[in-house]
Amino acid sequence: MQKEELLYRLGIHIRKLREEKHLSQKDLAISIGKDQQSIQRLEAGKINPSFYYLYEVAVGLKITMTELLDFNAKNSR
């Protein structure tokens, strides 16, 4: 799998998890000390987040890292 495709799938998964928690991008961003544009870029697959950034997102969503990284082909384009 190409890097771009993997980041895209991760972003789609994060957006789905965030929406399931009824959080806006801004709500999530504020809860983890980021700006809304950063979350927008993450969900669009435009950035390659660090491990710590992903950890912060998991904490903000109140989920485990395993849940955050458990995405598959059904999230594909």
Buried (B, 14 or more C-beta within 10 A) or exposed (E): EEEEEEBBBBBBBBBEBBEEEEBEBBBBBBBBEBEBEBBBBBBEBEBEBEEEBBBBBBBBBEBEEEEBEEBEEEBEE
